[in-house]
Amino acid sequence: MKATRFGLLAALVLGLGMSACAAEAPKSSKDTLMYGVNAEAASLDPSTSKDTVTHMMMLQIYDTLVAVDPQDYTKYVPGLATEWNFSDDKTELVFTIRDGVKFHNGDTMTADDVLFSLNRSFASSYSSGIRGAIRGFEKIDDRHVKLLLKYPYAPILEVMSNLTFGIVSQRAVKEAEAKGLNFARNPCGTGAYRMKEWKSGNQLELERFDDYYRGPAPIKTVIYKLIPDAASGAIGLEDGSLDFYYLPAHTDYEYLSTLDSLATITCPGIGVHHITFNTTDGIFKDKRLRQAVAYALNRDDIVIGGAEGYANICNVLCPVSVFGYDKEAAWYPQDLEKARKLMAEAGYPKGFNVVFSMQGSATYMNPAEVMQDQLRQIGINVTFDKMERATYLDIVAGKRQFAASLRMINASVRDADYVLTRRVHSSMIGGGNNYSGYSNPDVDKWLDEARKEPVSEKRMELYRKVYAQLKEDVPLIPIYTDYQKFFFNKHLKGIHPHPVFRFPVHEMYFD
């Protein structure tokens, strides 16, 4: 198998990483990190987890073959694989397994553990949203495992860095099963920390794993304290009982920013709030009316009213923190005169009434209500049918019995392919996430080509074609990507922004 530049780059990064590991780790003036969270871990088993809060905690317990650079979330670096090499046709990827890595039970990690872990997660329903391009995994020998793809897939390193594909001890899993224990409550990984105690409804305590392959972490103990109420979390930050809290409320940002005892970072999000139209049935089948809505909206005001100002406007259907976002793209400016002209051309000079089908939470209703006021200016009178999530998914996503809706999609794979394919590829109509029913052969072709194209610049050229066509056809209107600010003890160092808030404690210390 020929080593591509991807594999050579990995080897170069490995060399740099090895040098960094050789340097003496910083000392920490404090042994325990008090980390407040608004929800409990759903599971500490990679094969049965996918939510953000759970993965924040699992990041300390497990490693993946491919890691994200803690200081730059756009870069991939060696994890439990020292390097990776693509086949010439980009449909196979061989990982070289790191030697001498220890599990928390003292066992040395083998290629059999790696294969067992990957197959176990691949077979789980929890990986269904990210495994679509993967055909399977094979062991080559004691140091190499092969990933088989159905087709070349450019974002595959992002997929393999997902904690759902974290590596577990095969012996620990089988022993837990034999004893009737739940592995999700008795985890065994290779991470910088291992579980010491999990008190449901209270806290999860992790202790430093001194045999971690990158060396012992500066902080000895991590306690994830369950504090569902954001106001209580803010109080904990203020009085010093917490060193970090996930997630403070937007309403507390201003006050927390005034406290000299705290530092802050801003993390871009991975979700795109957008309006989706039914392009095949109902009033918005007429493209001119979709364009009229686009011209009627002032998205700056929607950000202020819908996200309290803590969001970045998106001009394309891609989060600003994700590969494939085009920062040069432009969207429709607010122009009420053009909007009214399009309304008249479509046969509605006096406007019309329409129902927007909505999931009834504040996440969606706050921006929708701002939009409602703006559309009234051109004679579109919007009322809302508010639904519970299950009903919404059945009526809107499943049966497509709706005129329009305001919705959000998260880039679980941080790549434009994940978002665009789900929302606008015709293969996703009926049973998929293409709620609008939008179908354009050119868009399908460009998306298919971009997914398989290994050269980033060429991928971007294809995505720009997609964005231009979507701007013309308006099956949906991108609005914004929200972001979060995190506040923490000013003496806590080594925290860097990450779109899904994965902060490795191994990198942290108190000065």
Order of alpha helices (4+ residues) and beta strands (2+ residues): alpha-beta-alpha-beta-beta-beta-beta-alpha-beta-beta-alpha-alpha-beta-beta-beta-alpha-beta-alpha-beta-beta-alpha-alpha-beta-alpha-beta-alpha-beta-alpha-beta-alpha-alpha-alpha-beta-beta-beta
